[in-house]
Amino acid sequence: MNENINLFTPYQMGNLELPNRIIMAPLTRNRAGEGNIPHELNAEYYAQRATAGLIISEATQISPQGQGYPYTPGIHSSEQIEGWKLVTNAVHEQGGRIFLQLWHVGRISHPDLQPNGALPLAPSAIAPKGEASTYEGMKPFVTPRALETWEIPEIVEQYRQGAANALAAGFDGVEIHAANGYLIDQFLRDGTNQRTDKYGGSIENRVRLLLEVTQAITGVWDSKQVGVRLSPSGTFNDMHDSNPVETFGYAAQALNQFDLAYLHIFEATEADIRHGGTVVPTSILRQKYQGTLMVNGDYTLEKGNAVLATGEADLVAFGRLFISNPDLPRRLAINAPLNQPDPSTFYGGGEKGYTDYPTLEVQPTY
């Protein structure tokens, strides 16, 4: 227990000095422009939140095949790189730091979103329960096409190129999205990965894609500018694993070899528990992973300070609170009232519920 460490204690992460440990979690907002290109409104949104210790951008597809939702940004075209430069410049002008989250949704897509109406890609041809979000509304998920073994290096290359494009766009680092039921998570779990090649079966094989992607990206970026996000307890997107404690404990330990910026754990939600998910205690992963650990999961000022004081985490990511409180660190520092988010404006639309939440006109006290 170290009560001198709290959300307002600076943190050195590689060559970045974070002024606080209040991280803006990646938040899909479905407000990219035509061509999935970021624009001025997105730049304003992120710049408003530049007092976060670190901003992690919304999930950003690494290829046209990686898209799973309407109006989500990409990082695979020159126009998208230029659009993201608006964002990184705006954040840096406000003194902030921002990582790009690299994303491939795998099976959580629909032919309506895929080039030439193709089937979504996945480790195995197993359709998720539920519906896909398309430009024409919700439609039932389809059975995806299982990737051939020879195609997987092409996926790794897409991640590597996405990381290189993020570097060109002026980001301070990247986060590998290996959580929430998307492609890498689909490879990690035996509920979605029933392959019989070197990417399936044993835990070592199921973790292989994550490690290959991480290896490729740390060839582009210094490893201390690369993070990884996992959701060991997650059931979102119809995910399950027969032994998540073992699976994710192995993955966390295997990531030690890279000396990363951080490992980001999306912790169990009430919905995960309600849907029968196995809760993987963060304390177990803390024992396995030797580097900086970030946690995300309905944290408050009190809960965030407590997890830092106990040493179970080094950084705390906030999601919904950052949607409605662009100056969240300032508000937490003086224990000011928080704006309540409007869920009806979370996904899609314009400035309403995006850039129009009020800030406090006071200076931080930390």
DRENDO-1510 file (C-alpha; in Angstrom, 1 decimal, always signed):
<recs>
REC; n; res; u; v; w
REC; 1; MET; +0.0; +0.0; +0.0 .
REC; 2; ASN; +1.4; +3.4; -1.0 .
REC; 3; GLU; -1.1; +6.1; -0.3 .
REC; 4; ASN; +1.2; +8.7; -1.8 .
REC; 5; ILE; +0.4; +7.4; -5.3 .
REC; 6; ASN; -2.9; +8.4; -6.8 .
REC; 7; LEU; -4.5; +9.5; -10.0 .
REC; 8; PHE; -2.7; +12.8; -10.0 .
REC; 9; THR; +0.8; +11.3; -9.5 .
REC; 10; PRO; +2.9; +11.8; -12.7 .
REC; 11; TYR; +4.1; +8.6; -14.5 .
REC; 12; GLN; +7.1; +8.1; -16.8 .
REC; 13; MET; +6.1; +5.8; -19.7 .
REC; 14; GLY; +9.0; +5.3; -22.0 .
REC; 15; ASN; +9.9; +8.8; -23.3 .
REC; 16; LEU; +6.5; +10.2; -22.4 .
REC; 17; GLU; +6.0; +11.9; -19.0 .
REC; 18; LEU; +2.3; +11.6; -18.2 .
REC; 19; PRO; +1.2; +14.5; -15.9 .
REC; 20; ASN; -1.4; +12.2; -14.3 .
REC; 21; ARG; -2.6; +8.6; -14.4 .
REC; 22; ILE; -6.0; +9.4; -15.8 .
REC; 23; ILE; -6.2; +7.8; -19.2 .
REC; 24; MET; -8.8; +8.4; -21.8 .
REC; 25; ALA; -10.0; +4.9; -22.8 .
REC; 26; PRO; -10.7; +4.1; -26.5 .
REC; 27; LEU; -14.3; +5.1; -27.3 .
REC; 28; THR; -16.0; +4.3; -30.6 .
REC; 29; ARG; -18.1; +7.3; -31.5 .
REC; 30; ASN; -19.0; +6.6; -35.2 .
REC; 31; ARG; -18.3; +10.2; -36.4 .
REC; 32; ALA; -15.7; +9.7; -39.1 .
REC; 33; GLY; -16.3; +11.5; -42.4 .
REC; 34; GLU; -16.7; +10.1; -45.9 .
REC; 35; GLY; -14.0; +7.5; -46.7 .
REC; 36; ASN; -13.7; +6.9; -42.9 .
REC; 37; ILE; -11.5; +9.9; -42.7 .
REC; 38; PRO; -11.1; +11.9; -39.5 .
REC; 39; HIS; -12.0; +15.6; -39.8 .
REC; 40; GLU; -12.1; +18.9; -37.9 .
REC; 41; LEU; -14.9; +17.9; -35.5 .
REC; 42; ASN; -12.9; +14.8; -34.4 .
REC; 43; ALA; -9.8; +17.0; -33.8 .
REC; 44; GLU; -11.9; +19.4; -31.6 .
REC; 45; TYR; -13.2; +16.4; -29.6 .
REC; 46; TYR; -9.8; +15.0; -28.8 .
REC; 47; ALA; -8.2; +18.4; -28.2 .
REC; 48; GLN; -10.9; +19.1; -25.6 .
REC; 49; ARG; -9.6; +16.0; -23.7 .
REC; 50; ALA; -5.9; +16.7; -23.9 .
REC; 51; THR; -5.5; +17.1; -20.1 .
REC; 52; ALA; -5.7; +13.3; -19.9 .
REC; 53; GLY; -2.4; +11.7; -18.9 .
REC; 54; LEU; -2.8; +9.8; -22.2 .
REC; 55; ILE; -5.5; +9.6; -24.8 .
REC; 56; ILE; -6.1; +6.3; -26.5 .
REC; 57; SER; -8.0; +6.9; -29.7 .
REC; 58; GLU; -11.1; +5.2; -30.8 .
REC; 59; ALA; -10.6; +1.8; -32.5 .
REC; 60; THR; -9.3; +2.4; -36.0 .
REC; 61; GLN; -9.4; -0.2; -38.8 .
REC; 62; ILE; -6.1; -1.2; -40.3 .
REC; 63; SER; -7.7; -2.3; -43.6 .
REC; 64; PRO; -11.0; -2.1; -45.5 .
REC; 65; GLN; -11.6; -5.7; -44.3 .
REC; 66; GLY; -11.1; -4.7; -40.7 .
REC; 67; GLN; -14.2; -2.5; -40.6 .
REC; 68; GLY; -17.2; -3.6; -38.6 .
REC; 69; TYR; -19.3; -0.5; -38.0 .
REC; 70; PRO; -20.4; +2.6; -40.0 .
REC; 71; TYR; -18.5; +5.8; -39.8 .
REC; 72; THR; -15.5; +4.4; -37.9 .
REC; 73; PRO; -12.0; +5.8; -38.9 .
REC; 74; GLY; -9.3; +4.0; -40.8 .
REC; 75; ILE; -5.5; +4.2; -40.9 .
REC; 76; HIS; -4.9; +2.5; -44.3 .
REC; 77; SER; -5.2; +5.4; -46.8 .
REC; 78; SER; -3.2; +8.6; -47.3 .
REC; 79; GLU; -6.4; +10.6; -46.8 .
REC; 80; GLN; -7.0; +9.0; -43.5 .
REC; 81; ILE; -3.4; +9.7; -42.4 .
REC; 82; GLU; -3.9; +13.3; -43.3 .
REC; 83; GLY; -7.2; +13.4; -41.4 .
REC; 84; TRP; -5.5; +11.9; -38.3 .
REC; 85; LYS; -2.8; +14.6; -38.5 .
REC; 86; LEU; -5.5; +17.2; -37.8 .
REC; 87; VAL; -6.2; +15.2; -34.6 .
REC; 88; THR; -2.6; +14.7; -33.4 .
REC; 89; ASN; -1.7; +18.3; -34.1 .
REC; 90; ALA; -4.7; +19.6; -32.2 .
REC; 91; VAL; -3.9; +17.4; -29.2 .
REC; 92; HIS; -0.3; +18.3; -29.2 .
REC; 93; GLU; -1.1; +22.0; -29.5 .
REC; 94; GLN; -3.0; +21.6; -26.2 .
REC; 95; GLY; +0.0; +19.8; -24.6 .
REC; 96; GLY; -1.5; +16.3; -24.8 .
REC; 97; ARG; -0.4; +12.8; -25.7 .
REC; 98; ILE; -2.3; +10.4; -27.9 .
REC; 99; PHE; -1.9; +6.7; -29.0 .
REC; 100; LEU; -3.8; +5.2; -31.9 .
REC; 101; GLN; -5.7; +2.0; -31.3 .
REC; 102; LEU; -5.2; -0.5; -34.2 .
REC; 103; TRP; -8.3; -2.6; -35.0 .
REC; 104; HIS; -9.4; -5.5; -37.1 .
REC; 105; VAL; -12.9; -6.6; -36.2 .
REC; 106; GLY; -12.7; -10.1; -37.8 .
REC; 107; ARG; -16.1; -11.8; -37.8 .
REC; 108; ILE; -17.9; -8.8; -36.2 .
REC; 109; SER; -18.7; -7.3; -39.6 .
REC; 110; HIS; -21.1; -7.9; -42.4 .
REC; 111; PRO; -20.8; -8.2; -46.2 .
REC; 112; ASP; -22.4; -4.8; -46.5 .
REC; 113; LEU; -19.3; -3.3; -44.9 .
REC; 114; GLN; -16.7; -5.5; -46.7 .
REC; 115; PRO; -15.0; -4.8; -50.1 .
REC; 116; ASN; -17.1; -6.3; -52.9 .
REC; 117; GLY; -19.6; -7.7; -50.4 .
REC; 118; ALA; -17.2; -10.4; -49.3 .
REC; 119; LEU; -17.6; -12.5; -46.1 .
REC; 120; PRO; -15.9; -11.2; -43.0 .
REC; 121; LEU; -12.7; -13.0; -42.0 .
REC; 122; ALA; -12.2; -15.0; -38.8 .
REC; 123; PRO; -10.0; -17.8; -37.3 .
REC; 124; SER; -12.9; -20.2; -37.8 .
REC; 125; ALA; -16.2; -20.2; -39.6 .
REC; 126; ILE; -18.3; -19.6; -36.5 .
REC; 127; ALA; -21.0; -17.0; -36.7 .
REC; 128; PRO; -21.5; -14.8; -33.6 .
REC; 129; LYS; -24.9; -14.5; -32.1 .
REC; 130; GLY; -26.6; -11.1; -32.6 .
REC; 131; GLU; -26.6; -8.5; -35.3 .
REC; 132; ALA; -24.1; -6.4; -37.2 .
REC; 133; SER; -24.3; -2.6; -37.4 .
REC; 134; THR; -24.5; -1.5; -41.1 .
REC; 135; TYR; -25.3; +1.7; -43.0 .
REC; 136; GLU; -28.8; +0.3; -43.5 .
REC; 137; GLY; -29.3; -0.6; -39.9 .
REC; 138; MET; -28.9; -3.8; -37.9 .
REC; 139; LYS; -28.6; -7.1; -39.8 .
REC; 140; PRO; -28.0; -10.7; -38.5 .
REC; 141; PHE; -24.4; -11.7; -38.4 .
REC; 142; VAL; -23.3; -14.0; -41.2 .
REC; 143; THR; -20.9; -17.0; -40.9 .
REC; 144; PRO; -17.4; -15.7; -41.5 .
REC; 145; ARG; -14.8; -17.2; -43.8 .
REC; 146; ALA; -11.9; -18.9; -41.9 .
REC; 147; LEU; -8.6; -17.4; -42.8 .
REC; 148; GLU; -6.2; -19.8; -44.7 .
REC; 149; THR; -2.9; -20.2; -42.9 .
REC; 150; TRP; -1.0; -18.5; -45.8 .
REC; 151; GLU; -3.3; -15.4; -45.4 .
REC; 152; ILE; -2.4; -14.7; -41.8 .
REC; 153; PRO; +1.0; -13.1; -42.5 .
REC; 154; GLU; -1.0; -10.7; -44.7 .
REC; 155; ILE; -3.0; -9.7; -41.6 .
REC; 156; VAL; +0.1; -9.2; -39.6 .
REC; 157; GLU; +1.4; -7.0; -42.4 .
REC; 158; GLN; -1.8; -4.9; -42.3 .
REC; 159; TYR; -1.1; -4.3; -38.6 .
REC; 160; ARG; +2.5; -3.4; -39.2 .
REC; 161; GLN; +1.5; -1.0; -42.0 .
REC; 162; GLY; -1.2; +0.5; -39.8 .
REC; 163; ALA; +1.4; +1.2; -37.1 .
REC; 164; ALA; +3.7; +2.8; -39.7 .
REC; 165; ASN; +0.8; +5.0; -40.9 .
REC; 166; ALA; +0.1; +6.0; -37.3 .
REC; 167; LEU; +3.7; +7.1; -37.0 .
REC; 168; ALA; +3.3; +9.1; -40.1 .
REC; 169; ALA; +0.1; +10.7; -38.7 .
REC; 170; GLY; +2.0; +12.1; -35.7 .
REC; 171; PHE; +0.8; +9.8; -32.9 .
REC; 172; ASP; +2.9; +9.2; -29.8 .
REC; 173; GLY; +2.4; +5.5; -29.9 .
REC; 174; VAL; -0.1; +2.7; -30.7 .
REC; 175; GLU; -2.3; +0.3; -28.9 .
REC; 176; ILE; -3.0; -3.2; -30.3 .
REC; 177; HIS; -6.7; -4.0; -29.9 .
REC; 178; ALA; -6.7; -7.6; -28.8 .
REC; 179; ALA; -9.9; -7.3; -26.8 .
REC; 180; ASN; -13.7; -7.2; -26.9 .
REC; 181; GLY; -14.3; -10.0; -29.3 .
REC; 182; TYR; -12.4; -8.7; -32.3 .
REC; 183; LEU; -10.0; -10.5; -34.5 .
REC; 184; ILE; -7.0; -11.1; -32.2 .
REC; 185; ASP; -9.3; -11.9; -29.3 .
REC; 186; GLN; -11.1; -14.4; -31.6 .
REC; 187; PHE; -7.8; -16.1; -32.2 .
REC; 188; LEU; -7.0; -16.1; -28.4 .
REC; 189; ARG; -10.1; -17.9; -27.3 .
REC; 190; ASP; -11.1; -21.5; -27.9 .
REC; 191; GLY; -14.7; -20.6; -28.2 .
REC; 192; THR; -14.0; -18.9; -31.5 .
REC; 193; ASN; -10.7; -20.5; -32.6 .
REC; 194; GLN; -11.1; -24.2; -33.7 .
REC; 195; ARG; -8.2; -24.2; -36.0 .
REC; 196; THR; -5.9; -27.2; -36.4 .
REC; 197; ASP; -2.9; -25.4; -37.8 .
REC; 198; LYS; -0.2; -23.6; -35.9 .
REC; 199; TYR; -2.7; -20.8; -35.0 .
REC; 200; GLY; -5.1; -23.1; -33.2 .
REC; 201; GLY; -5.4; -25.8; -30.5 .
REC; 202; SER; -3.0; -25.2; -27.8 .
REC; 203; ILE; -2.8; -21.9; -25.9 .
REC; 204; GLU; +0.7; -21.3; -27.4 .
REC; 205; ASN; -0.8; -21.6; -30.9 .
REC; 206; ARG; -3.8; -19.4; -30.1 .
REC; 207; VAL; -1.6; -16.6; -28.7 .
REC; 208; ARG; +0.7; -16.8; -31.8 .
REC; 209; LEU; -1.1; -14.1; -33.8 .
REC; 210; LEU; -1.0; -11.6; -30.9 .
REC; 211; LEU; +2.7; -12.2; -30.5 .
REC; 212; GLU; +3.4; -12.0; -34.2 .
REC; 213; VAL; +1.5; -8.7; -34.5 .
REC; 214; THR; +3.3; -7.3; -31.5 .
REC; 215; GLN; +6.7; -8.3; -32.9 .
REC; 216; ALA; +5.9; -6.6; -36.2 .
REC; 217; ILE; +4.7; -3.4; -34.6 .
REC; 218; THR; +7.7; -3.1; -32.3 .
REC; 219; GLY; +9.8; -3.2; -35.4 .
REC; 220; VAL; +8.1; +0.0; -36.4 .
REC; 221; TRP; +7.8; +1.7; -33.0 .
REC; 222; ASP; +10.0; +1.6; -29.9 .
REC; 223; SER; +8.4; -1.0; -27.7 .
REC; 224; LYS; +7.8; +1.6; -25.0 .
REC; 225; GLN; +5.4; +3.3; -27.4 .
REC; 226; VAL; +3.3; +0.2; -28.0 .
REC; 227; GLY; +0.5; -1.0; -25.7 .
REC; 228; VAL; -1.8; -4.1; -25.8 .
REC; 229; ARG; -5.4; -4.3; -24.7 .
REC; 230; LEU; -7.0; -7.5; -23.5 .
REC; 231; SER; -10.5; -8.4; -22.1 .
REC; 232; PRO; -10.0; -11.6; -20.2 .
REC; 233; SER; -13.4; -11.7; -18.7 .
REC; 234; GLY; -15.3; -10.3; -21.6 .
REC; 235; THR; -18.4; -11.9; -23.2 .
REC; 236; PHE; -19.1; -9.0; -25.6 .
REC; 237; ASN; -19.5; -10.1; -29.2 .
REC; 238; ASP; -20.5; -13.6; -28.1 .
REC; 239; MET; -17.1; -14.5; -26.7 .
REC; 240; HIS; -16.1; -17.3; -24.3 .
REC; 241; ASP; -13.1; -19.5; -23.5 .
REC; 242; SER; -12.9; -22.8; -21.6 .
REC; 243; ASN; -10.1; -21.5; -19.3 .
REC; 244; PRO; -9.6; -17.8; -19.5 .
REC; 245; VAL; -7.4; -17.6; -16.4 .
REC; 246; GLU; -4.9; -19.9; -18.1 .
REC; 247; THR; -5.3; -18.4; -21.6 .
REC; 248; PHE; -4.9; -14.8; -20.6 .
REC; 249; GLY; -2.3; -15.5; -17.9 .
REC; 250; TYR; -0.2; -17.1; -20.6 .
REC; 251; ALA; -0.7; -14.2; -22.9 .
REC; 252; ALA; +0.2; -11.6; -20.3 .
REC; 253; GLN; +3.3; -13.5; -19.4 .
REC; 254; ALA; +4.3; -14.0; -23.1 .
REC; 255; LEU; +4.0; -10.2; -23.6 .
REC; 256; ASN; +6.8; -9.6; -21.1 .
REC; 257; GLN; +9.4; -10.3; -23.8 .
REC; 258; PHE; +8.5; -7.0; -25.6 .
REC; 259; ASP; +9.0; -4.5; -22.8 .
REC; 260; LEU; +5.9; -2.6; -23.8 .
REC; 261; ALA; +4.5; +0.7; -22.8 .
REC; 262; TYR; +1.7; -1.0; -21.0 .
REC; 263; LEU; -0.8; -3.9; -20.8 .
REC; 264; HIS; -4.4; -2.6; -20.8 .
REC; 265; ILE; -6.9; -4.8; -19.1 .
REC; 266; PHE; -10.6; -4.3; -19.7 .
REC; 267; GLU; -12.1; -5.8; -16.6 .
REC; 268; ALA; -15.3; -7.7; -16.1 .
REC; 269; THR; -18.5; -5.7; -16.4 .
REC; 270; GLU; -21.9; -6.5; -14.9 .
REC; 271; ALA; -23.0; -7.7; -18.3 .
REC; 272; ASP; -20.1; -10.1; -18.5 .
REC; 273; ILE; -21.0; -11.6; -15.2 .
REC; 274; ARG; -24.7; -11.7; -16.1 .
REC; 275; HIS; -23.8; -13.6; -19.3 .
REC; 276; GLY; -21.9; -16.2; -17.4 .
REC; 277; GLY; -18.4; -15.0; -18.1 .
REC; 278; THR; -15.5; -16.2; -15.9 .
REC; 279; VAL; -14.1; -13.3; -14.0 .
REC; 280; VAL; -10.3; -13.2; -14.4 .
REC; 281; PRO; -9.0; -11.2; -11.4 .
REC; 282; THR; -6.6; -8.4; -12.5 .
REC; 283; SER; -4.4; -9.5; -9.5 .
REC; 284; ILE; -3.6; -12.7; -11.4 .
REC; 285; LEU; -2.5; -10.8; -14.4 .
REC; 286; ARG; -0.5; -8.4; -12.2 .
REC; 287; GLN; +1.5; -11.4; -11.0 .
REC; 288; LYS; +2.1; -12.6; -14.6 .
REC; 289; TYR; +2.9; -9.3; -16.3 .
REC; 290; GLN; +6.1; -7.4; -15.2 .
REC; 291; GLY; +5.5; -4.0; -16.9 .
REC; 292; THR; +3.1; -1.1; -16.6 .
REC; 293; LEU; -0.5; -2.3; -16.1 .
REC; 294; MET; -3.5; -0.2; -17.0 .
REC; 295; VAL; -7.1; -1.0; -15.9 .
REC; 296; ASN; -10.4; +0.0; -17.3 .
REC; 297; GLY; -13.8; -0.8; -15.8 .
REC; 298; ASP; -16.3; +1.8; -14.4 .
REC; 299; TYR; -13.6; +3.4; -12.2 .
REC; 300; THR; -14.4; +6.4; -10.0 .
REC; 301; LEU; -12.1; +8.9; -8.2 .
REC; 302; GLU; -12.1; +6.7; -5.1 .
REC; 303; LYS; -11.8; +3.4; -6.8 .
REC; 304; GLY; -9.1; +4.7; -9.1 .
REC; 305; ASN; -7.0; +6.0; -6.2 .
REC; 306; ALA; -7.5; +2.8; -4.3 .
REC; 307; VAL; -6.3; +0.5; -7.1 .
REC; 308; LEU; -3.2; +2.7; -7.6 .
REC; 309; ALA; -2.4; +2.8; -3.9 .
REC; 310; THR; -2.6; -1.0; -3.6 .
REC; 311; GLY; -0.2; -1.4; -6.5 .
REC; 312; GLU; -2.6; -3.6; -8.5 .
REC; 313; ALA; -2.4; -1.1; -11.4 .
REC; 314; ASP; -0.2; +1.8; -12.5 .
REC; 315; LEU; -2.7; +3.7; -14.7 .
REC; 316; VAL; -6.5; +3.9; -14.8 .
REC; 317; ALA; -8.5; +4.4; -18.0 .
REC; 318; PHE; -11.9; +6.1; -18.0 .
REC; 319; GLY; -14.5; +5.8; -20.7 .
REC; 320; ARG; -18.0; +7.2; -20.3 .
REC; 321; LEU; -16.8; +9.9; -17.9 .
REC; 322; PHE; -14.5; +11.3; -20.5 .
REC; 323; ILE; -17.4; +11.4; -23.0 .
REC; 324; SER; -19.3; +13.8; -20.9 .
REC; 325; ASN; -16.4; +15.5; -19.0 .
REC; 326; PRO; -13.8; +16.8; -21.4 .
REC; 327; ASP; -11.9; +18.2; -18.5 .
REC; 328; LEU; -12.2; +15.1; -16.3 .
REC; 329; PRO; -8.8; +15.3; -14.6 .
REC; 330; ARG; -9.6; +18.9; -13.5 .
REC; 331; ARG; -13.0; +17.9; -12.2 .
REC; 332; LEU; -11.6; +14.9; -10.3 .
REC; 333; ALA; -8.8; +17.0; -8.8 .
REC; 334; ILE; -11.2; +19.3; -7.1 .
REC; 335; ASN; -13.9; +16.7; -6.7 .
REC; 336; ALA; -16.3; +18.8; -8.8 .
REC; 337; PRO; -19.7; +17.6; -10.0 .
REC; 338; LEU; -19.6; +15.5; -13.2 .
REC; 339; ASN; -21.7; +15.9; -16.3 .
REC; 340; GLN; -23.8; +12.9; -16.9 .
REC; 341; PRO; -23.4; +11.3; -20.4 .
REC; 342; ASP; -26.3; +11.0; -22.8 .
REC; 343; PRO; -26.2; +7.5; -24.2 .
REC; 344; SER; -28.5; +8.5; -27.1 .
REC; 345; THR; -25.6; +10.5; -28.6 .
REC; 346; PHE; -22.8; +7.9; -28.0 .
REC; 347; TYR; -22.8; +6.6; -31.6 .
REC; 348; GLY; -23.1; +8.7; -34.7 .
REC; 349; GLY; -24.3; +12.2; -35.2 .
REC; 350; GLY; -22.5; +15.6; -35.0 .
REC; 351; GLU; -21.4; +17.9; -32.3 .
REC; 352; LYS; -24.4; +17.2; -30.0 .
REC; 353; GLY; -23.2; +14.8; -27.2 .
REC; 354; TYR; -19.7; +15.0; -28.7 .
REC; 355; THR; -18.1; +18.4; -28.4 .
REC; 356; ASP; -20.8; +20.3; -26.6 .
REC; 357; TYR; -20.3; +19.1; -23.0 .
REC; 358; PRO; -19.4; +22.0; -20.7 .
REC; 359; THR; -16.1; +22.4; -18.9 .
REC; 360; LEU; -15.2; +24.0; -15.6 .
REC; 361; GLU; -13.5; +27.4; -15.7 .
REC; 362; VAL; -11.1; +26.7; -12.9 .
REC; 363; GLN; -7.5; +25.6; -12.7 .
REC; 364; PRO; -6.4; +22.2; -11.5 .
REC; 365; THR; -5.0; +21.9; -8.0 .
REC; 366; TYR; -2.7; +19.0; -8.4 .
</recs>
